[in-house]
């Protein structure tokens, strides 16, 4: 691990791909990932882990499908955080935002989604940030 500080603005400026998280650092066994997002993601769940979201810029809406309740959503603005509990079906969407996520290393961003993913989404466990 580097002993240099990581500027998130510079890190975000280093790539243009949407829904393709970059790993900026690791904390114990957790990745700290950043991503640029626009459009809709796929409905999915992570059975073994919660998923932490921090909106760095823009607005992010997360659709939620609780097991025994009606579908709902939460809208996050710059500086807002939200944790999707493990096992909860969810689908992020945005007109355009930059986000930071915190999750165990090796977590697949599309979780349990088994179908095709749209072309604007990269199914990944994260990509190392390159300068």
N, CA, C and O atoms as CSV, one atom per row, in Angstrom:
chain,resi,resn,atom,element,x,y,z
A,1,UNK,N,N,0.849,-1.182,0.000
A,1,UNK,CA,C,0.000,0.000,0.000
A,1,UNK,C,C,0.890,1.239,0.000
A,1,UNK,O,O,1.931,1.275,0.656
A,2,UNK,N,N,0.471,2.227,-0.729
A,2,UNK,CA,C,1.225,3.463,-0.846
A,2,UNK,C,C,1.100,4.308,0.420
A,2,UNK,O,O,0.112,4.219,1.150
A,3,UNK,N,N,2.102,5.112,0.658
A,3,UNK,CA,C,2.063,6.055,1.769
A,3,UNK,C,C,1.683,7.453,1.293
A,3,UNK,O,O,1.817,8.429,2.032
A,4,UNK,N,N,1.205,7.542,0.041
A,4,UNK,CA,C,0.787,8.819,-0.524
A,4,UNK,C,C,-0.711,9.025,-0.325
A,4,UNK,O,O,-1.491,8.073,-0.341
A,5,UNK,N,N,-1.091,10.266,-0.140
A,5,UNK,CA,C,-2.512,10.602,-0.053
A,5,UNK,C,C,-3.153,10.415,-1.425
A,5,UNK,O,O,-2.489,10.555,-2.452
A,6,UNK,N,N,-4.445,10.098,-1.435
A,6,UNK,CA,C,-5.189,9.925,-2.677
A,6,UNK,C,C,-6.242,11.014,-2.739
A,6,UNK,O,O,-7.110,11.102,-1.871
A,7,UNK,N,N,-6.162,11.838,-3.765
A,7,UNK,CA,C,-7.143,12.892,-3.956
A,7,UNK,C,C,-8.292,12.314,-4.776
A,7,UNK,O,O,-8.097,11.896,-5.917
A,8,UNK,N,N,-9.496,12.293,-4.189
A,8,UNK,CA,C,-10.627,11.675,-4.874
A,8,UNK,C,C,-11.033,12.418,-6.137
A,8,UNK,O,O,-11.457,11.789,-7.106
A,9,UNK,N,N,-10.912,13.753,-6.151
A,9,UNK,CA,C,-11.228,14.505,-7.364
A,9,UNK,C,C,-10.303,14.093,-8.506
A,9,UNK,O,O,-10.753,13.885,-9.632
A,10,UNK,N,N,-9.024,13.977,-8.213
A,10,UNK,CA,C,-8.056,13.566,-9.237
A,10,UNK,C,C,-8.302,12.118,-9.653
A,10,UNK,O,O,-8.201,11.784,-10.833
A,11,UNK,N,N,-8.622,11.268,-8.697
A,11,UNK,CA,C,-8.905,9.868,-9.015
A,11,UNK,C,C,-10.117,9.758,-9.934
A,11,UNK,O,O,-10.086,9.004,-10.906
A,12,UNK,N,N,-11.178,10.495,-9.641
A,12,UNK,CA,C,-12.374,10.471,-10.483
A,12,UNK,C,C,-12.096,11.037,-11.874
A,12,UNK,O,O,-12.690,10.585,-12.853
A,13,UNK,N,N,-11.212,12.008,-11.971
A,13,UNK,CA,C,-10.872,12.612,-13.267
A,13,UNK,C,C,-10.038,11.666,-14.136
A,13,UNK,O,O,-9.878,11.907,-15.333
A,14,UNK,N,N,-9.508,10.594,-13.544
A,14,UNK,CA,C,-8.617,9.693,-14.283
A,14,UNK,C,C,-9.346,8.643,-15.119
A,14,UNK,O,O,-8.701,7.874,-15.832
A,15,UNK,N,N,-10.671,8.595,-15.047
A,15,UNK,CA,C,-11.424,7.631,-15.851
A,15,UNK,C,C,-12.808,8.192,-16.191
A,15,UNK,O,O,-13.303,9.103,-15.527
A,16,UNK,N,N,-13.418,7.632,-17.236
A,16,UNK,CA,C,-14.731,8.080,-17.691
A,16,UNK,C,C,-15.795,6.990,-17.645
A,16,UNK,O,O,-16.983,7.293,-17.756
A,17,UNK,N,N,-15.397,5.726,-17.484
A,17,UNK,CA,C,-16.346,4.618,-17.502
A,17,UNK,C,C,-17.418,4.783,-16.437
A,17,UNK,O,O,-17.134,5.215,-15.320
A,18,UNK,N,N,-18.658,4.435,-16.790
A,18,UNK,CA,C,-19.768,4.475,-15.848
A,18,UNK,C,C,-19.976,3.091,-15.238
A,18,UNK,O,O,-19.728,2.070,-15.879
A,19,UNK,N,N,-20.433,3.078,-13.995
A,19,UNK,CA,C,-20.741,1.835,-13.275
A,19,UNK,C,C,-19.565,0.860,-13.336
A,19,UNK,O,O,-19.766,-0.349,-13.452
A,20,UNK,N,N,-18.363,1.371,-13.260
A,20,UNK,CA,C,-17.148,0.557,-13.299
A,20,UNK,C,C,-16.228,1.006,-12.160
A,20,UNK,O,O,-15.297,1.781,-12.379
A,21,UNK,N,N,-16.491,0.518,-10.945
A,21,UNK,CA,C,-15.783,1.026,-9.762
A,21,UNK,C,C,-14.274,0.833,-9.818
A,21,UNK,O,O,-13.769,-0.177,-10.309
A,22,UNK,N,N,-13.572,1.835,-9.299
A,22,UNK,CA,C,-12.120,1.802,-9.154
A,22,UNK,C,C,-11.791,1.681,-7.669
A,22,UNK,O,O,-12.375,2.368,-6.831
A,23,UNK,N,N,-10.861,0.810,-7.365
A,23,UNK,CA,C,-10.437,0.610,-5.981
A,23,UNK,C,C,-9.364,1.649,-5.674
A,23,UNK,O,O,-8.284,1.622,-6.263
A,24,UNK,N,N,-9.663,2.565,-4.751
A,24,UNK,CA,C,-8.709,3.618,-4.428
A,24,UNK,C,C,-7.794,3.228,-3.282
A,24,UNK,O,O,-6.658,3.697,-3.205
A,25,UNK,N,N,-8.277,2.374,-2.391
A,25,UNK,CA,C,-7.451,1.896,-1.286
A,25,UNK,C,C,-8.147,0.714,-0.639
A,25,UNK,O,O,-9.265,0.362,-1.014
A,26,UNK,N,N,-7.497,0.110,0.318
A,26,UNK,CA,C,-8.070,-1.012,1.047
A,26,UNK,C,C,-7.936,-0.729,2.533
A,26,UNK,O,O,-6.907,-0.224,2.982
A,27,UNK,N,N,-8.974,-1.055,3.296
A,27,UNK,CA,C,-8.972,-0.943,4.754
A,27,UNK,C,C,-9.217,-2.349,5.287
A,27,UNK,O,O,-10.309,-2.893,5.120
A,28,UNK,N,N,-8.216,-2.937,5.924
A,28,UNK,CA,C,-8.289,-4.335,6.343
A,28,UNK,C,C,-8.661,-5.181,5.127
A,28,UNK,O,O,-7.904,-5.206,4.157
A,29,UNK,N,N,-9.785,-5.867,5.145
A,29,UNK,CA,C,-10.186,-6.700,4.017
A,29,UNK,C,C,-11.289,-6.047,3.183
A,29,UNK,O,O,-12.012,-6.732,2.460
A,30,UNK,N,N,-11.415,-4.735,3.283
A,30,UNK,CA,C,-12.463,-4.003,2.576
A,30,UNK,C,C,-11.868,-3.100,1.507
A,30,UNK,O,O,-10.837,-2.461,1.718
A,31,UNK,N,N,-12.539,-3.056,0.342
A,31,UNK,CA,C,-12.177,-2.118,-0.714
A,31,UNK,C,C,-12.904,-0.802,-0.492
A,31,UNK,O,O,-14.071,-0.785,-0.101
A,32,UNK,N,N,-12.210,0.296,-0.743
A,32,UNK,CA,C,-12.836,1.608,-0.856
A,32,UNK,C,C,-12.850,1.885,-2.356
A,32,UNK,O,O,-11.803,2.050,-2.981
A,33,UNK,N,N,-14.052,1.934,-2.919
A,33,UNK,CA,C,-14.215,2.056,-4.365
A,33,UNK,C,C,-14.917,3.361,-4.700
A,33,UNK,O,O,-15.777,3.826,-3.952
A,34,UNK,N,N,-14.545,3.945,-5.825
A,34,UNK,CA,C,-15.244,5.117,-6.349
A,34,UNK,C,C,-15.793,4.759,-7.720
A,34,UNK,O,O,-15.255,3.895,-8.412
A,35,UNK,N,N,-16.864,5.430,-8.101
A,35,UNK,CA,C,-17.444,5.181,-9.421
A,35,UNK,C,C,-18.184,6.412,-9.897
A,35,UNK,O,O,-18.688,7.214,-9.111
A,36,UNK,N,N,-18.233,6.531,-11.207
A,36,UNK,CA,C,-19.114,7.502,-11.856
A,36,UNK,C,C,-20.334,6.706,-12.303
A,36,UNK,O,O,-20.202,5.603,-12.833
A,37,UNK,N,N,-21.511,7.266,-12.089
A,37,UNK,CA,C,-22.727,6.535,-12.414
A,37,UNK,C,C,-23.712,7.429,-13.154
A,37,UNK,O,O,-23.784,8.632,-12.906
A,38,UNK,N,N,-24.466,6.829,-14.064
A,38,UNK,CA,C,-25.556,7.502,-14.771
A,38,UNK,C,C,-26.433,6.414,-15.362
A,38,UNK,O,O,-25.939,5.389,-15.832
A,39,UNK,N,N,-27.739,6.646,-15.334
A,39,UNK,CA,C,-28.680,5.641,-15.803
A,39,UNK,C,C,-29.044,4.702,-14.670
A,39,UNK,O,O,-28.840,5.014,-13.497
A,40,UNK,N,N,-29.587,3.547,-15.033
A,40,UNK,CA,C,-30.016,2.573,-14.039
A,40,UNK,C,C,-29.061,1.399,-13.988
A,40,UNK,O,O,-28.554,0.943,-15.013
A,41,UNK,N,N,-28.822,0.916,-12.778
A,41,UNK,CA,C,-28.067,-0.310,-12.556
A,41,UNK,C,C,-29.072,-1.462,-12.628
A,41,UNK,O,O,-30.229,-1.239,-12.985
A,42,UNK,N,N,-28.662,-2.672,-12.300
A,42,UNK,CA,C,-29.557,-3.828,-12.293
A,42,UNK,C,C,-30.017,-4.114,-10.863
A,42,UNK,O,O,-29.310,-3.812,-9.903
A,43,UNK,N,N,-31.204,-4.697,-10.733
A,43,UNK,CA,C,-31.659,-5.158,-9.428
A,43,UNK,C,C,-30.755,-6.301,-8.989
A,43,UNK,O,O,-30.472,-7.217,-9.761
A,44,UNK,N,N,-30.306,-6.235,-7.736
A,44,UNK,CA,C,-29.425,-7.272,-7.208
A,44,UNK,C,C,-29.392,-7.194,-5.685
A,44,UNK,O,O,-29.901,-6.246,-5.086
A,45,UNK,N,N,-28.788,-8.200,-5.076
A,45,UNK,CA,C,-28.572,-8.214,-3.633
A,45,UNK,C,C,-27.185,-8.794,-3.371
A,45,UNK,O,O,-26.619,-9.495,-4.209
A,46,UNK,N,N,-26.660,-8.492,-2.212
A,46,UNK,CA,C,-25.405,-9.083,-1.741
A,46,UNK,C,C,-25.774,-9.876,-0.489
A,46,UNK,O,O,-26.029,-9.295,0.566
A,47,UNK,N,N,-25.801,-11.203,-0.609
A,47,UNK,CA,C,-26.269,-12.041,0.491
A,47,UNK,C,C,-25.353,-12.047,1.694
A,47,UNK,O,O,-25.804,-12.321,2.806
A,48,UNK,N,N,-24.067,-11.749,1.502
A,48,UNK,CA,C,-23.101,-11.885,2.587
A,48,UNK,C,C,-22.563,-10.569,3.134
A,48,UNK,O,O,-21.733,-10.578,4.043
A,49,UNK,N,N,-23.014,-9.441,2.601
A,49,UNK,CA,C,-22.441,-8.183,3.072
A,49,UNK,C,C,-23.404,-7.012,2.888
A,49,UNK,O,O,-24.207,-6.988,1.956
A,50,UNK,N,N,-23.305,-6.055,3.787
A,50,UNK,CA,C,-23.974,-4.772,3.607
A,50,UNK,C,C,-23.212,-4.010,2.521
A,50,UNK,O,O,-22.084,-4.367,2.184
A,51,UNK,N,N,-23.838,-2.952,1.970
A,51,UNK,CA,C,-23.152,-2.121,0.978
A,51,UNK,C,C,-23.297,-0.655,1.380
A,51,UNK,O,O,-24.408,-0.143,1.524
A,52,UNK,N,N,-22.161,0.007,1.556
A,52,UNK,CA,C,-22.097,1.403,1.995
A,52,UNK,C,C,-21.957,2.312,0.786
A,52,UNK,O,O,-21.101,2.083,-0.069
A,53,UNK,N,N,-22.798,3.346,0.709
A,53,UNK,CA,C,-22.740,4.341,-0.360
A,53,UNK,C,C,-22.538,5.730,0.242
A,53,UNK,O,O,-23.189,6.080,1.226
A,54,UNK,N,N,-21.639,6.522,-0.345
A,54,UNK,CA,C,-21.449,7.937,-0.033
A,54,UNK,C,C,-21.492,8.681,-1.355
A,54,UNK,O,O,-20.735,8.363,-2.273
A,55,UNK,N,N,-22.368,9.668,-1.460
A,55,UNK,CA,C,-22.443,10.463,-2.686
A,55,UNK,C,C,-21.436,11.600,-2.596
A,55,UNK,O,O,-21.524,12.457,-1.717
A,56,UNK,N,N,-20.478,11.594,-3.518
A,56,UNK,CA,C,-19.446,12.629,-3.570
A,56,UNK,C,C,-19.912,13.840,-4.364
A,56,UNK,O,O,-19.542,14.974,-4.057
A,57,UNK,N,N,-20.727,13.595,-5.389
A,57,UNK,CA,C,-21.242,14.667,-6.231
A,57,UNK,C,C,-22.498,14.165,-6.928
A,57,UNK,O,O,-22.581,12.989,-7.284
A,58,UNK,N,N,-23.467,15.037,-7.124
A,58,UNK,CA,C,-24.690,14.657,-7.815
A,58,UNK,C,C,-25.728,14.077,-6.869
A,58,UNK,O,O,-25.757,14.386,-5.678
A,59,UNK,N,N,-26.574,13.230,-7.428
A,59,UNK,CA,C,-27.687,12.632,-6.688
A,59,UNK,C,C,-27.837,11.176,-7.105
A,59,UNK,O,O,-27.745,10.854,-8.290
A,60,UNK,N,N,-28.065,10.302,-6.141
A,60,UNK,CA,C,-28.218,8.878,-6.377
A,60,UNK,C,C,-29.514,8.413,-5.727
A,60,UNK,O,O,-29.768,8.707,-4.559
A,61,UNK,N,N,-30.330,7.693,-6.479
A,61,UNK,CA,C,-31.537,7.085,-5.925
A,61,UNK,C,C,-31.313,5.583,-5.873
A,61,UNK,O,O,-30.846,4.982,-6.841
A,62,UNK,N,N,-31.647,4.981,-4.739
A,62,UNK,CA,C,-31.503,3.542,-4.587
A,62,UNK,C,C,-32.898,2.957,-4.371
A,62,UNK,O,O,-33.532,3.183,-3.341
A,63,UNK,N,N,-33.359,2.197,-5.371
A,63,UNK,CA,C,-34.616,1.480,-5.232
A,63,UNK,C,C,-34.401,0.307,-4.296
A,63,UNK,O,O,-33.353,-0.337,-4.333
A,64,UNK,N,N,-35.400,0.022,-3.447
A,64,UNK,CA,C,-35.289,-1.050,-2.456
A,64,UNK,C,C,-36.503,-1.960,-2.560
A,64,UNK,O,O,-37.631,-1.492,-2.712
A,65,UNK,N,N,-36.262,-3.258,-2.476
A,65,UNK,CA,C,-37.347,-4.246,-2.502
A,65,UNK,C,C,-37.295,-5.080,-1.222
A,65,UNK,O,O,-36.767,-6.192,-1.228
A,66,UNK,N,N,-37.841,-4.550,-0.127
A,66,UNK,CA,C,-37.868,-5.338,1.111
A,66,UNK,C,C,-38.716,-6.601,0.914
A,66,UNK,O,O,-39.670,-6.593,0.136
A,67,UNK,N,N,-38.371,-7.673,1.611
A,67,UNK,CA,C,-39.028,-8.966,1.429
A,67,UNK,C,C,-40.538,-8.904,1.655
A,67,UNK,O,O,-41.294,-9.440,0.845
A,68,UNK,N,N,-40.987,-8.277,2.712
A,68,UNK,CA,C,-42.419,-8.306,3.047
A,68,UNK,C,C,-43.028,-6.912,3.080
A,68,UNK,O,O,-43.916,-6.635,3.887
A,69,UNK,N,N,-42.551,-6.038,2.206
A,69,UNK,CA,C,-43.049,-4.660,2.185
A,69,UNK,C,C,-43.055,-4.163,0.743
A,69,UNK,O,O,-42.411,-4.754,-0.123
A,70,UNK,N,N,-43.782,-3.076,0.486
A,70,UNK,CA,C,-43.793,-2.522,-0.874
A,70,UNK,C,C,-42.424,-1.958,-1.282
A,70,UNK,O,O,-41.628,-1.539,-0.442
A,71,UNK,N,N,-42.184,-1.964,-2.585
A,71,UNK,CA,C,-40.958,-1.373,-3.121
A,71,UNK,C,C,-40.902,0.099,-2.723
A,71,UNK,O,O,-41.920,0.790,-2.726
A,72,UNK,N,N,-39.716,0.565,-2.383
A,72,UNK,CA,C,-39.511,1.947,-1.971
A,72,UNK,C,C,-38.171,2.422,-2.522
A,72,UNK,O,O,-37.494,1.675,-3.229
A,73,UNK,N,N,-37.785,3.647,-2.208
A,73,UNK,CA,C,-36.475,4.149,-2.634
A,73,UNK,C,C,-35.987,5.202,-1.650
A,73,UNK,O,O,-36.760,5.771,-0.878
A,74,UNK,N,N,-34.705,5.440,-1.700
A,74,UNK,CA,C,-34.080,6.505,-0.925
A,74,UNK,C,C,-33.244,7.324,-1.899
A,74,UNK,O,O,-32.544,6.766,-2.744
A,75,UNK,N,N,-33.317,8.648,-1.779
A,75,UNK,CA,C,-32.535,9.525,-2.642
A,75,UNK,C,C,-31.445,10.181,-1.823
A,75,UNK,O,O,-31.702,10.782,-0.780
A,76,UNK,N,N,-30.223,10.054,-2.314
A,76,UNK,CA,C,-29.045,10.593,-1.633
A,76,UNK,C,C,-28.502,11.775,-2.417
A,76,UNK,O,O,-28.430,11.742,-3.646
A,77,UNK,N,N,-28.124,12.809,-1.699
A,77,UNK,CA,C,-27.512,14.000,-2.280
A,77,UNK,C,C,-26.046,14.054,-1.858
A,77,UNK,O,O,-25.598,13.259,-1.031
A,78,UNK,N,N,-25.316,14.986,-2.426
A,78,UNK,CA,C,-23.893,15.154,-2.102
A,78,UNK,C,C,-23.707,15.154,-0.585
A,78,UNK,O,O,-24.361,15.913,0.130
A,79,UNK,N,N,-22.805,14.291,-0.101
A,79,UNK,CA,C,-22.501,14.209,1.318
A,79,UNK,C,C,-23.355,13.218,2.089
A,79,UNK,O,O,-23.081,12.950,3.259
A,80,UNK,N,N,-24.392,12.664,1.451
A,80,UNK,CA,C,-25.251,11.690,2.128
A,80,UNK,C,C,-24.643,10.292,2.075
A,80,UNK,O,O,-23.975,9.922,1.110
A,81,UNK,N,N,-24.892,9.524,3.134
A,81,UNK,CA,C,-24.481,8.124,3.174
A,81,UNK,C,C,-25.705,7.248,3.403
A,81,UNK,O,O,-26.698,7.682,3.987
A,82,UNK,N,N,-25.616,6.021,2.935
A,82,UNK,CA,C,-26.684,5.050,3.129
A,82,UNK,C,C,-26.079,3.657,3.073
A,82,UNK,O,O,-25.173,3.391,2.284
A,83,UNK,N,N,-26.590,2.774,3.919
A,83,UNK,CA,C,-26.143,1.384,3.913
A,83,UNK,C,C,-27.312,0.502,3.495
A,83,UNK,O,O,-28.374,0.528,4.118
A,84,UNK,N,N,-27.114,-0.274,2.444
A,84,UNK,CA,C,-28.088,-1.275,2.023
A,84,UNK,C,C,-27.760,-2.544,2.816
A,84,UNK,O,O,-26.662,-3.086,2.688
A,85,UNK,N,N,-28.698,-3.017,3.626
A,85,UNK,CA,C,-28.428,-4.220,4.424
A,85,UNK,C,C,-28.230,-5.461,3.556
A,85,UNK,O,O,-28.823,-5.583,2.484
A,86,UNK,N,N,-27.407,-6.358,4.023
A,86,UNK,CA,C,-27.164,-7.609,3.287
A,86,UNK,C,C,-28.479,-8.304,2.963
A,86,UNK,O,O,-29.405,-8.329,3.774
A,87,UNK,N,N,-28.542,-8.865,1.765
A,87,UNK,CA,C,-29.708,-9.616,1.341
A,87,UNK,C,C,-30.855,-8.796,0.781
A,87,UNK,O,O,-31.813,-9.373,0.267
A,88,UNK,N,N,-30.796,-7.468,0.860
A,88,UNK,CA,C,-31.892,-6.623,0.384
A,88,UNK,C,C,-31.713,-6.318,-1.105
A,88,UNK,O,O,-30.682,-5.781,-1.508
A,89,UNK,N,N,-32.710,-6.658,-1.919
A,89,UNK,CA,C,-32.677,-6.323,-3.339
A,89,UNK,C,C,-32.666,-4.806,-3.492
A,89,UNK,O,O,-33.451,-4.103,-2.855
A,90,UNK,N,N,-31.768,-4.307,-4.345
A,90,UNK,CA,C,-31.678,-2.869,-4.563
A,90,UNK,C,C,-31.210,-2.579,-5.982
A,90,UNK,O,O,-30.615,-3.428,-6.646
A,91,UNK,N,N,-31.499,-1.339,-6.439
A,91,UNK,CA,C,-31.079,-0.901,-7.776
A,91,UNK,C,C,-30.759,0.589,-7.722
A,91,UNK,O,O,-31.669,1.414,-7.633
A,92,UNK,N,N,-29.477,0.939,-7.773
A,92,UNK,CA,C,-29.106,2.358,-7.853
A,92,UNK,C,C,-29.437,2.926,-9.226
A,92,UNK,O,O,-29.416,2.214,-10.231
A,93,UNK,N,N,-29.742,4.222,-9.251
A,93,UNK,CA,C,-29.938,4.934,-10.511
A,93,UNK,C,C,-29.579,6.400,-10.285
A,93,UNK,O,O,-29.603,6.896,-9.159
A,94,UNK,N,N,-29.248,7.076,-11.377
A,94,UNK,CA,C,-28.822,8.467,-11.258
A,94,UNK,C,C,-28.856,9.150,-12.614
A,94,UNK,O,O,-28.673,8.518,-13.654
A,95,UNK,N,N,-29.095,10.453,-12.580
A,95,UNK,CA,C,-28.930,11.260,-13.787
A,95,UNK,C,C,-27.453,11.548,-14.011
A,95,UNK,O,O,-27.054,11.943,-15.106
A,96,UNK,N,N,-26.647,11.353,-12.983
A,96,UNK,CA,C,-25.204,11.565,-13.046
A,96,UNK,C,C,-24.675,11.861,-11.661
A,96,UNK,O,O,-25.088,12.833,-11.030
A,97,UNK,N,N,-23.759,11.025,-11.182
A,97,UNK,CA,C,-23.204,11.207,-9.841
A,97,UNK,C,C,-21.842,10.539,-9.755
A,97,UNK,O,O,-21.466,9.718,-10.592
A,98,UNK,N,N,-21.118,10.923,-8.711
A,98,UNK,CA,C,-19.885,10.244,-8.326
A,98,UNK,C,C,-20.113,9.705,-6.930
A,98,UNK,O,O,-20.600,10.418,-6.052
A,99,UNK,N,N,-19.759,8.436,-6.723
A,99,UNK,CA,C,-20.026,7.795,-5.441
A,99,UNK,C,C,-18.797,7.083,-4.905
A,99,UNK,O,O,-17.867,6.764,-5.646
A,100,UNK,N,N,-18.813,6.841,-3.604
A,100,UNK,CA,C,-17.794,6.042,-2.937
A,100,UNK,C,C,-18.524,4.888,-2.264
A,100,UNK,O,O,-19.558,5.086,-1.626
A,101,UNK,N,N,-17.984,3.684,-2.409
A,101,UNK,CA,C,-18.562,2.486,-1.804
A,101,UNK,C,C,-17.514,1.795,-0.948
A,101,UNK,O,O,-16.316,1.865,-1.223
A,102,UNK,N,N,-17.981,1.141,0.076
A,102,UNK,CA,C,-17.113,0.441,1.016
A,102,UNK,C,C,-17.678,-0.960,1.169
A,102,UNK,O,O,-18.784,-1.135,1.681
A,103,UNK,N,N,-16.910,-1.976,0.719
A,103,UNK,CA,C,-17.400,-3.351,0.791
A,103,UNK,C,C,-16.233,-4.336,0.797
A,103,UNK,O,O,-15.124,-3.977,0.401
A,104,UNK,N,N,-16.469,-5.583,1.244
A,104,UNK,CA,C,-15.380,-6.549,1.306
A,104,UNK,C,C,-14.694,-6.739,-0.048
A,104,UNK,O,O,-15.355,-6.776,-1.086
A,105,UNK,N,N,-13.377,-6.858,-0.028
A,105,UNK,CA,C,-12.620,-7.108,-1.251
A,105,UNK,C,C,-13.185,-8.346,-1.943
A,105,UNK,O,O,-13.503,-9.343,-1.296
A,106,UNK,N,N,-13.303,-8.267,-3.254
A,106,UNK,CA,C,-13.805,-9.388,-4.028
A,106,UNK,C,C,-15.305,-9.404,-4.218
A,106,UNK,O,O,-15.832,-10.308,-4.867
A,107,UNK,N,N,-16.016,-8.413,-3.661
A,107,UNK,CA,C,-17.468,-8.355,-3.811
A,107,UNK,C,C,-17.825,-7.968,-5.238
A,107,UNK,O,O,-17.364,-6.943,-5.741
A,108,UNK,N,N,-18.637,-8.779,-5.885
A,108,UNK,CA,C,-19.081,-8.514,-7.249
A,108,UNK,C,C,-20.125,-7.403,-7.228
A,108,UNK,O,O,-21.103,-7.486,-6.485
A,109,UNK,N,N,-19.925,-6.367,-8.035
A,109,UNK,CA,C,-20.833,-5.214,-7.989
A,109,UNK,C,C,-22.265,-5.564,-8.376
A,109,UNK,O,O,-23.192,-4.879,-7.943
A,110,UNK,N,N,-22.473,-6.591,-9.166
A,110,UNK,CA,C,-23.825,-6.978,-9.565
A,110,UNK,C,C,-24.415,-8.037,-8.640
A,110,UNK,O,O,-25.500,-8.553,-8.908
A,111,UNK,N,N,-23.726,-8.362,-7.570
A,111,UNK,CA,C,-24.251,-9.274,-6.561
A,111,UNK,C,C,-24.797,-10.560,-7.138
A,111,UNK,O,O,-24.114,-11.257,-7.888
A,112,UNK,N,N,-26.052,-10.877,-6.778
A,112,UNK,CA,C,-26.661,-12.138,-7.193
A,112,UNK,C,C,-27.351,-12.061,-8.557
A,112,UNK,O,O,-27.985,-13.031,-8.972
A,113,UNK,N,N,-27.243,-10.933,-9.261
A,113,UNK,CA,C,-27.879,-10.786,-10.583
A,113,UNK,C,C,-27.234,-11.765,-11.555
A,113,UNK,O,O,-26.025,-11.724,-11.784
A,114,UNK,N,N,-28.056,-12.646,-12.126
A,114,UNK,CA,C,-27.520,-13.693,-13.013
A,114,UNK,C,C,-27.756,-13.430,-14.485
A,114,UNK,O,O,-27.160,-14.094,-15.333
A,115,UNK,N,N,-28.610,-12.479,-14.806
A,115,UNK,CA,C,-28.933,-12.215,-16.211
A,115,UNK,C,C,-27.908,-11.328,-16.888
A,115,UNK,O,O,-26.863,-10.995,-16.328
A,116,UNK,N,N,-28.237,-10.967,-18.085
A,116,UNK,CA,C,-27.409,-10.036,-18.851
A,116,UNK,C,C,-27.381,-8.682,-18.148
A,116,UNK,O,O,-28.312,-8.324,-17.427
A,117,UNK,N,N,-26.315,-7.948,-18.364
A,117,UNK,CA,C,-26.241,-6.577,-17.869
A,117,UNK,C,C,-26.162,-5.646,-19.073
A,117,UNK,O,O,-25.547,-5.983,-20.085
A,118,UNK,N,N,-26.785,-4.477,-18.962
A,118,UNK,CA,C,-26.718,-3.517,-20.081
A,118,UNK,C,C,-25.271,-3.121,-20.394
A,118,UNK,O,O,-24.380,-3.248,-19.554
A,119,UNK,N,N,-25.065,-2.649,-21.598
A,119,UNK,CA,C,-23.719,-2.290,-22.051
A,119,UNK,C,C,-23.065,-1.197,-21.208
A,119,UNK,O,O,-21.837,-1.121,-21.156
A,120,UNK,N,N,-23.858,-0.349,-20.547
A,120,UNK,CA,C,-23.267,0.744,-19.766
A,120,UNK,C,C,-22.792,0.290,-18.379
A,120,UNK,O,O,-22.307,1.110,-17.599
A,121,UNK,N,N,-22.925,-1.005,-18.066
A,121,UNK,CA,C,-22.517,-1.545,-16.772
A,121,UNK,C,C,-21.391,-2.548,-16.975
A,121,UNK,O,O,-21.452,-3.388,-17.872
A,122,UNK,N,N,-20.364,-2.457,-16.135
A,122,UNK,CA,C,-19.290,-3.430,-16.135
A,122,UNK,C,C,-19.480,-4.328,-14.930
A,122,UNK,O,O,-19.480,-3.846,-13.797
A,123,UNK,N,N,-19.645,-5.644,-15.153
A,123,UNK,CA,C,-19.717,-6.602,-14.043
A,123,UNK,C,C,-18.284,-6.830,-13.557
A,123,UNK,O,O,-17.446,-7.342,-14.299
A,124,UNK,N,N,-18.005,-6.440,-12.291
A,124,UNK,CA,C,-16.629,-6.440,-11.830
A,124,UNK,C,C,-16.524,-6.550,-10.312
A,124,UNK,O,O,-17.481,-6.264,-9.593
A,125,UNK,N,N,-15.375,-6.959,-9.842
A,125,UNK,CA,C,-15.071,-6.907,-8.408
A,125,UNK,C,C,-14.241,-5.660,-8.113
A,125,UNK,O,O,-13.631,-5.542,-7.050
A,126,UNK,N,N,-14.229,-4.739,-9.065
A,126,UNK,CA,C,-13.452,-3.501,-8.925
A,126,UNK,C,C,-12.163,-3.586,-9.720
A,126,UNK,O,O,-11.595,-4.663,-9.908
A,127,UNK,N,N,-11.723,-2.454,-10.173
A,127,UNK,CA,C,-10.488,-2.330,-10.933
A,127,UNK,C,C,-9.545,-1.430,-10.168
A,127,UNK,O,O,-9.960,-0.403,-9.632
A,128,UNK,N,N,-8.289,-1.802,-10.110
A,128,UNK,CA,C,-7.312,-0.960,-9.413
A,128,UNK,C,C,-7.254,0.415,-10.074
A,128,UNK,O,O,-7.267,0.531,-11.300
A,129,UNK,N,N,-7.190,1.427,-9.263
A,129,UNK,CA,C,-7.064,2.797,-9.753
A,129,UNK,C,C,-5.670,2.973,-10.321
A,129,UNK,O,O,-4.682,2.626,-9.674
A,130,UNK,N,N,-5.587,3.514,-11.537
A,130,UNK,CA,C,-4.291,3.824,-12.139
A,130,UNK,C,C,-4.196,5.328,-12.322
A,130,UNK,O,O,-5.192,5.988,-12.620
A,131,UNK,N,N,-3.028,5.857,-12.147
A,131,UNK,CA,C,-2.859,7.311,-12.268
A,131,UNK,C,C,-2.432,7.705,-13.639
A,131,UNK,O,O,-2.245,8.892,-13.909
